[in-house]
Amino acid sequence: MDEDHHVHSTFSDDAVSTLAENLDAAHRAGLRTVRMVDHVRVSTTYVPQMLAAVRALPVVEGLRVLTGVEAKILDARGAIDAPPQVLAALGTPDGPDRVLLADHQVPGTDGPWSPSTTVRMVAEGRVSPSDVVELVVTGTLRAVERAGRAQVAHPFSILPKVGLTEDDVPDALLDDLARVLVATGTPVEVNEKWRCPGVRVTDRWRAAGVTLVASTDAHRADDVGVYRWVGSS
């Protein structure tokens, strides 16, 4: 609870606080780790500037500052919506520490499916609810393998948007994903903003040896390091 592994700045178009404001908030919250993260797509060009700005921040004693980019999982094959050069530089002096893999949409067989498209396809009988769950897990699993240095952002946050819940994810699929997470050393967020994953999933993954980290997914400095749901879940 003294770490926050997902904090957005004004480099993301939907965030309102600067890197410096987030750093100050992390210090005031008594955090020992904060990960500065911003949204990317394949076409994004600002990452070098963002990383340089993070590295130019003043050193705060006792506070470790990590970096990341958040990218959508595009399809069931695990394609990642991030610039290839950014993915290639993960973990190097010139790149972010990790890519945060997000299920903003369902990673479909032919690309990302929006919630409305997914709901319609289920209603039309073109896919079943279990198919949707398997696509989400399979896409995440394969994206983790592709990335090499990932962090899973708000896992299963897409499910309520398509009328499903984490309870619809079978234990066997949770275990399949856990094996890949452990083998690759990939941490998984317990996310304050999206309130996921829940106790059933975190308990099972913790028992399997998955590394769980707390994150607020803050888009304003006032939310950095502030946990309500995570602390009680």
Number of C-alpha atoms within 10 A of each C-alpha: 15 15 22 28 29 31 28 29 24 15 19 17 11 13 17 16 20 17 21 16 16 24 26 14 19 28 19 11 16 14 19 17 19 24 23 25 29 26 22 22 15 14 10 12 12 11 19 13 11 22 20 12 12 18 13 10 12 9 11 13 8 11 17 13 19 19 23 27 30 25 22 27 29 27 26 23 20 26 20 28 21 22 16 12 10 21 22 14 15 21 18 10 9 12 21 24 22 27 31 29 28 25 24 22 24 30 30 23 13 10 16 20 19 17 18 11 14 23 19 14 16 16 12 10 10 10 14 15 20 14 12 24 23 19 20 25 23 21 26 31 22 19 24 27 17 15 21 17 21 27 28 25 28 26 25 26 22 22 23 11 17 20 11 17 14 19 11 13 20 12 13 9 15 16 15 13 20 23 17 17 25 15 12 16 17 21 21 26 24 28 26 25 18 16 17 21 22 16 11 11 18 19 12 15 21 12 11 15 14 23 18 16 17 21 27 27 24 26 23 19 23 14 18 29 30 21 18 12 15 19 11 6 13
